[in-house]
């Protein structure tokens, strides 16, 4: 049995942070982290780069997806970490926008680490 996609519209999220590591040696890498409240421990949260990206090249758009893994899981609400990591070459992201079903749920300023 495969994982089942769940709607993320009612998901509560918190503790978002985004940073780009500019320390030598190249390449630079971008990291986005947060937490998602899910209905049971068998739900996985992932961030995927939105395709196509928006019109502003300085804002990275990420889609949040929730997937229920197969099996019997206790129906207890838990918080799950979610993370996106990417190597960036020549891109100057200043903001990340996390989307759920095409709608923004969180805007995050990108910090630079030197």
Buried (B, 14 or more C-beta within 10 A) or exposed (E): EEBEEBEBEEBEBEEBEBBBBEEEEEEBBBBBBBBBBBBBBBBBBBBEEBEEEEEEEEBBBBBBBBBBBEEEBEEEEBBBEBEBEBEBEEEEBBBBBBBBEEEEBBEBEBEEEE
